[in-house]
Amino acid sequence: MASTVNQMIGSTDLGSGNGLIPVEYATQIIQDAPKQSVIMSRARTVRMSTKTRTQPVLDSKPIAYWVGGETGLKQTTKMKWSGLTITAEELAAIVPIPEAVLDDAGIPLWPEIMPRLIAAIGLKVDQAALFGTDKPASFPEGIVTQATAKKNTITAGKDLAADVATIGQKLAEQGFSMNGFAAQPGLRWQLIGLRNNNGTPIYTPSLSAEAPSTLYGFPLNEVNNGAWDSKKAMLIGADWSNFVVGLRQDITFKMLDQAVITDDNGKVILNLAQQDCVAMRVTFRVGFQIANPINDVQSDASKRFPAYVIAPASAVAASLEDSGTPVVDSDDDTADDAETASKAASKTKGK
C-alpha cells in the first residue's frame, strides 16, 4: 500500500468567515486632510449680533475749491454714504447613524465626521462667494462673476509672472491695492521657477503648514477644497478688505436622539428614538457681501472692482460664445489670444 505523504492543512481547509483565520481591520482611514475655507480666511470678518447688518460704504467724497481773490465766495461740498446690507444665512446638515453601527464600528466615528462637516461648510461658502454657485438670494454674485462682468479679467498668456504683475497694475489703476491671491489647485507648480526681471523668484513656497505661500510677497491660497472652477479662472488677485464675511453664529454641533427626520412633505423618514438611532446636527450662520467704495483714483463705480482674474483661454471662448464680446483688455498681449478664441467661436457658430 502506497504511503500518503501529500496531505497538509491549507488556508482553504479552514473555510471562509468561520473565525479560524481572523481578518485584521485597520483602525485608521486613508483619506485626505479636510480643507478650510479660503474666503473665511482671506476676507474681512465681522461679527453680527442680528440677522442683518448694514455696513456704511463711502459713495462720494468732499471737493475743495480755489477761492477767487481776497473776497471770493467759498463753495460748499458734502460727502455721501450708502448702506451695504449683509444677511446671515444658515448652513446645516444632519448625520444619522444607528446605535448598533456605532457600537460595532472599529473606530470612533464622530471624531472622523466632525472635521468633514466643517470642511463641507467651507466648501459651500467658497463656492457661493467665489463663483456664485448655489448661493443664497441675499448673497451678491460671485467674485469671479462680477469681475468678469466688469471686464476685470485677462487671458493667461505665455508669461504667467507678467500676467500677475499686469492685474496688480490694473487694480492699482482702479484705486485698489492688491494684497493677496486665491488660485486653482496646482498653480504653485506653474509658479515655481518663475523670476522677475532681476532674476528674483516671484513665488515663495511656505515653509510652515500654518502660513500660506507668497506671490510677489503677497499671500497665495490654493482653493483645494473642491470649490474652484478651473474653467472660469486660474487666479484671483484682489484687495480682500472689500470682501466681507459676517459671522452670526459659529459652527455648532448638537447630538439628537429623540427627533424625527422628515421630507419636504412632512413624511417621517427616520424616527431616531423608535429606530434606535442618533444623529449629529451641524449649523452655521454666515453672510457675505462685496464693497466697491469710491476712491481717489476712480470715482466711477462702473469702472472699478476690487478683484482681477486671470482666466484660461477656454473661459474667454465661452464668453464669446455666450455674448460675442471678449472679456479681455485689448491693450496687452492677451488680445491675440482673444482674437484666436473669437475666430474659433465664430467657426463653431457657423457650423
C-alpha positions as CSV (number, residue, x, y, z in Angstrom):
1,M,0.0,0.0,0.0
2,A,1.4,3.4,-1.0
3,S,2.2,5.9,1.7
4,T,0.1,9.1,2.0
5,V,2.6,11.9,2.0
6,N,0.9,14.7,0.2
7,Q,-1.7,15.8,2.7
8,M,-1.5,19.1,4.6
9,I,-3.9,21.6,6.0
10,G,-4.0,24.8,3.9
11,S,-5.9,28.0,4.3
12,T,-8.8,26.7,2.2
13,D,-9.3,23.9,4.7
14,L,-10.1,26.5,7.4
15,G,-13.0,27.8,5.5
16,S,-14.0,31.4,5.0
17,G,-15.6,33.5,7.7
18,N,-15.5,30.8,10.4
19,G,-13.0,32.7,12.6
20,L,-10.1,30.3,12.3
21,I,-8.2,32.9,10.2
22,P,-9.0,36.2,11.7
23,V,-9.2,39.3,9.5
24,E,-7.4,42.4,10.7
25,Y,-9.0,45.7,10.0
26,A,-7.1,49.0,10.3
27,T,-8.3,51.5,12.8
28,Q,-7.2,54.4,10.7
29,I,-8.9,55.6,7.5
30,I,-6.8,56.5,4.4
31,Q,-8.1,59.9,3.5
32,D,-7.0,63.5,2.6
33,A,-7.0,66.2,5.3
34,P,-10.1,68.3,5.5
35,K,-9.7,71.7,3.7
36,Q,-10.5,75.0,5.2
37,S,-12.5,77.9,3.5
38,V,-10.3,80.4,1.7
39,I,-12.9,83.1,1.8
40,M,-13.3,82.9,5.5
41,S,-9.5,83.1,6.0
42,R,-8.8,85.9,3.4
43,A,-11.8,88.2,3.5
44,R,-12.6,90.8,6.2
45,T,-14.6,89.2,9.0
46,V,-17.2,91.0,11.1
47,R,-19.4,89.7,14.0
48,M,-23.1,90.1,13.6
49,S,-25.4,90.5,16.6
50,T,-28.5,90.3,14.5
51,K,-29.6,88.5,11.3
52,T,-28.8,91.6,9.2
53,R,-26.0,94.1,9.4
54,T,-25.7,97.4,7.5
55,Q,-22.2,98.4,6.7
56,P,-21.6,102.0,5.6
57,V,-19.7,102.4,2.4
58,L,-18.3,105.7,1.1
59,D,-20.1,106.8,-2.1
60,S,-18.8,110.3,-2.7
61,K,-16.1,112.5,-1.2
62,P,-15.8,116.2,-0.5
63,I,-14.3,118.6,-3.0
64,A,-12.2,121.6,-2.2
65,Y,-12.3,124.8,-4.4
66,W,-10.0,127.6,-5.1
67,V,-11.2,130.9,-3.8
68,G,-11.2,133.6,-6.5
69,G,-9.5,136.7,-4.9
70,E,-9.5,138.1,-1.4
71,T,-13.3,138.5,-1.3
72,G,-14.2,135.4,-3.3
73,L,-17.0,133.2,-2.1
74,K,-16.1,129.9,-0.6
75,Q,-18.1,127.0,-2.0
76,T,-19.8,124.1,-0.2
77,T,-19.3,120.4,-0.5
78,K,-20.6,117.2,1.1
79,M,-20.0,113.5,1.5
80,K,-22.3,110.6,0.8
81,W,-22.5,107.1,2.2
82,S,-24.6,104.0,1.1
83,G,-25.5,101.0,3.2
84,L,-24.2,97.6,2.4
85,T,-26.5,95.0,3.8
86,I,-25.2,91.7,5.0
87,T,-27.7,89.0,5.7
88,A,-26.8,85.9,7.7
89,E,-27.9,82.7,6.0
90,E,-27.9,79.2,7.6
91,L,-25.8,76.2,6.5
92,A,-26.7,72.9,8.2
93,A,-26.6,69.2,7.9
94,I,-27.7,66.1,9.9
95,V,-25.7,62.8,10.0
96,P,-27.9,59.9,11.4
97,I,-26.3,56.6,12.5
98,P,-27.9,53.6,14.0
99,E,-26.7,53.0,17.6
100,A,-25.8,49.4,16.7
101,V,-23.4,50.6,14.0
102,L,-21.7,53.0,16.4
103,D,-21.3,50.1,18.9
104,D,-19.9,47.7,16.3
105,A,-17.6,50.2,14.5
106,G,-13.9,49.5,14.9
107,I,-13.1,53.2,15.1
108,P,-14.8,56.2,16.8
109,L,-17.0,57.6,14.0
110,W,-17.9,61.1,15.3
111,P,-14.3,62.4,15.5
112,E,-14.0,61.4,11.9
113,I,-17.2,63.0,10.8
114,M,-16.9,66.4,12.5
115,P,-13.9,67.8,10.6
116,R,-15.6,66.7,7.3
117,L,-18.7,68.6,8.2
118,I,-16.6,71.7,8.9
119,A,-14.9,71.3,5.5
120,A,-18.3,70.8,3.8
121,I,-19.4,74.2,5.2
122,G,-16.2,75.8,4.0
123,L,-16.8,74.4,0.5
124,K,-20.3,75.9,0.2
125,V,-19.1,79.3,1.4
126,D,-16.3,79.4,-1.1
127,Q,-18.5,78.2,-4.0
128,A,-21.0,80.9,-3.2
129,A,-18.6,83.7,-2.7
130,L,-16.1,83.0,-5.5
131,F,-18.4,81.8,-8.3
132,G,-21.9,82.3,-7.1
133,T,-22.6,78.6,-7.1
134,D,-25.7,77.6,-5.2
135,K,-25.6,80.9,-3.4
136,P,-28.5,82.2,-1.2
137,A,-30.6,85.0,-2.7
138,S,-29.1,87.6,-0.2
139,F,-25.6,86.9,-1.4
140,P,-24.1,89.0,-4.2
141,E,-23.0,87.4,-7.4
142,G,-19.6,85.7,-7.0
143,I,-16.3,87.5,-7.2
144,V,-15.3,85.9,-10.5
145,T,-18.7,86.5,-11.9
146,Q,-18.6,90.2,-11.1
147,A,-15.0,90.7,-12.1
148,T,-15.9,89.1,-15.5
149,A,-18.9,91.4,-15.9
150,K,-16.7,94.4,-15.1
151,K,-14.1,93.1,-17.7
152,N,-11.6,92.8,-14.9
153,T,-10.1,89.7,-16.4
154,I,-7.2,88.8,-18.8
155,T,-6.4,85.6,-20.6
156,A,-3.4,83.7,-19.3
157,G,-0.6,84.2,-21.7
158,K,2.9,82.7,-22.1
159,D,4.4,84.6,-19.2
160,L,2.3,84.0,-16.0
161,A,4.6,86.2,-14.0
162,A,3.9,89.1,-16.3
163,D,0.1,88.4,-16.1
164,V,0.2,88.6,-12.3
165,A,2.0,91.9,-12.4
166,T,-0.4,93.2,-15.0
167,I,-3.5,92.5,-12.9
168,G,-1.8,94.2,-9.9
169,Q,-1.2,97.3,-12.1
170,K,-4.7,97.3,-13.4
171,L,-6.2,97.1,-9.9
172,A,-4.0,100.0,-8.9
173,E,-5.3,102.0,-11.8
174,Q,-8.8,101.4,-10.4
175,G,-7.7,102.6,-7.0
176,F,-7.3,99.2,-5.2
177,S,-4.2,97.8,-3.7
178,M,-3.9,94.0,-4.4
179,N,-2.9,92.3,-1.1
180,G,-3.4,88.6,-1.8
181,F,-4.4,85.8,-4.2
182,A,-6.7,82.8,-4.5
183,A,-5.8,80.2,-7.1
184,Q,-6.7,76.9,-8.7
185,P,-5.2,73.8,-7.3
186,G,-1.7,73.1,-8.6
187,L,-0.9,76.6,-9.7
188,R,2.1,76.8,-7.4
189,W,3.9,74.3,-9.6
190,Q,3.5,76.7,-12.6
191,L,4.9,79.4,-10.4
192,I,8.0,77.6,-9.2
193,G,10.9,78.7,-11.3
194,L,9.4,82.0,-12.4
195,R,11.6,85.0,-12.0
196,N,11.2,88.8,-12.3
197,N,13.4,91.0,-14.4
198,N,16.0,91.0,-11.7
199,G,16.1,87.2,-11.5
200,T,14.4,87.1,-8.1
201,P,11.8,84.3,-7.6
202,I,8.3,85.8,-7.6
203,Y,6.9,82.8,-5.7
204,T,8.0,81.7,-2.3
205,P,6.6,78.4,-1.1
206,S,5.5,78.3,2.5
207,L,7.9,76.7,5.0
208,S,5.2,76.3,7.6
209,A,1.9,74.5,7.4
210,E,0.3,77.4,9.2
211,A,1.2,80.1,6.7
212,P,0.3,80.5,3.0
213,S,2.8,80.7,0.3
214,T,3.5,84.2,-1.2
215,L,3.4,85.6,-4.7
216,Y,5.2,88.9,-5.2
217,G,5.3,89.0,-1.4
218,F,1.5,88.7,-1.0
219,P,-0.3,85.6,0.4
220,L,-1.3,82.9,-2.1
221,N,-4.0,80.4,-1.2
222,E,-4.8,77.5,-3.5
223,V,-8.5,76.7,-3.2
224,N,-8.2,72.9,-2.9
225,N,-11.5,72.1,-1.2
226,G,-13.3,71.4,-4.4
227,A,-14.9,74.9,-4.7
228,W,-12.7,76.2,-7.6
229,D,-14.0,76.2,-11.1
230,S,-10.9,76.0,-13.3
231,K,-12.9,76.5,-16.4
232,K,-13.7,80.1,-15.3
233,A,-10.5,81.2,-13.6
234,M,-6.9,80.4,-12.8
235,L,-6.1,83.0,-10.3
236,I,-7.8,85.9,-8.5
237,G,-5.8,88.9,-7.3
238,A,-7.8,91.2,-5.0
239,D,-8.0,93.8,-2.3
240,W,-9.5,91.4,0.1
241,S,-10.5,94.0,2.7
242,N,-13.5,94.8,0.4
243,F,-15.0,91.3,0.7
244,V,-16.9,91.0,4.0
245,V,-17.9,87.8,5.8
246,G,-20.4,88.3,8.5
247,L,-20.4,85.7,11.3
248,R,-23.8,85.5,13.1
249,Q,-23.2,82.1,14.7
250,D,-20.1,79.9,14.8
251,I,-20.2,76.3,13.7
252,T,-22.0,74.3,16.4
253,F,-22.7,70.6,16.8
254,K,-25.7,69.0,18.6
255,M,-26.4,65.4,19.2
256,L,-30.0,64.3,18.6
257,D,-31.7,61.0,19.8
258,Q,-35.4,61.9,20.2
259,A,-36.0,63.7,16.9
260,V,-37.7,62.7,13.7
261,I,-36.4,63.4,10.2
262,T,-39.0,64.3,7.6
263,D,-39.0,65.0,3.9
264,D,-40.4,68.2,2.3
265,N,-43.9,66.9,2.5
266,G,-43.7,66.1,6.2
267,K,-43.4,62.3,5.8
268,V,-41.3,60.8,8.5
269,I,-38.2,59.2,7.0
270,L,-36.4,58.3,10.3
271,N,-37.6,58.3,13.9
272,L,-34.4,58.4,16.0
273,A,-36.0,57.2,19.2
274,Q,-38.1,54.5,17.7
275,Q,-35.4,53.2,15.4
276,D,-32.5,53.3,17.9
277,C,-30.5,55.9,16.0
278,V,-28.6,59.0,17.0
279,A,-27.7,62.0,14.8
280,M,-25.2,64.8,14.7
281,R,-26.5,68.2,13.6
282,V,-24.2,71.0,12.5
283,T,-25.3,74.5,11.9
284,F,-23.5,77.7,10.8
285,R,-24.9,81.2,10.1
286,V,-22.9,83.4,7.8
287,G,-23.4,86.4,5.4
288,F,-21.3,87.7,2.6
289,Q,-21.1,91.0,0.7
290,I,-18.7,92.9,-1.6
291,A,-17.9,96.5,-1.1
292,N,-16.9,98.8,-4.0
293,P,-16.2,102.1,-2.3
294,I,-15.2,105.3,-4.1
295,N,-11.5,106.1,-4.0
296,D,-9.1,108.8,-5.1
297,V,-8.2,107.1,-8.4
298,Q,-11.5,106.0,-9.9
299,S,-14.8,107.7,-9.0
300,D,-16.9,105.8,-11.5
301,A,-18.3,102.7,-9.8
302,S,-18.9,101.0,-13.2
303,K,-15.1,101.2,-13.9
304,R,-13.8,99.7,-10.7
305,F,-14.0,96.4,-8.9
306,P,-11.7,95.2,-6.1
307,A,-10.6,91.9,-7.8
308,Y,-9.0,91.0,-11.1
309,V,-9.0,87.5,-12.7
310,I,-6.5,85.6,-14.8
311,A,-8.7,83.3,-16.9
312,P,-7.9,80.3,-19.1
313,A,-8.4,80.8,-22.8
314,S,-11.4,78.4,-22.7
315,A,-13.2,80.9,-20.4
316,V,-12.8,83.7,-23.0
317,A,-14.0,81.4,-25.8
318,A,-17.1,80.5,-23.7
319,S,-17.7,84.2,-23.0
320,L,-17.5,84.9,-26.7
321,E,-19.9,82.0,-27.4
322,D,-22.5,83.5,-25.0
323,S,-22.2,87.2,-25.7
324,G,-19.9,87.8,-28.7
325,T,-17.8,90.2,-26.5
326,P,-14.3,89.2,-25.3
327,V,-13.7,89.9,-21.6
328,V,-10.1,90.9,-22.0
329,D,-8.1,94.0,-22.3
330,S,-7.2,95.0,-25.8
331,D,-4.0,96.9,-24.8
332,D,-1.9,93.9,-23.8
333,D,-0.7,90.6,-25.2
334,T,-3.9,88.8,-24.3
335,A,-5.6,90.5,-27.3
336,D,-4.0,87.9,-29.6
337,D,-5.5,85.1,-27.5
338,A,-8.9,86.8,-27.6
339,E,-8.7,87.1,-31.4
340,T,-7.9,83.4,-31.7
341,A,-10.7,82.5,-29.4
342,S,-13.1,84.8,-31.3
343,K,-12.3,83.1,-34.6
344,A,-12.8,79.7,-33.0
345,A,-16.1,80.7,-31.6
346,S,-17.2,82.1,-35.0
347,K,-16.4,78.9,-36.7
348,T,-18.4,76.9,-34.1
349,K,-21.4,79.2,-34.6
350,G,-21.2,78.8,-38.4
351,K,-21.5,75.0,-38.2
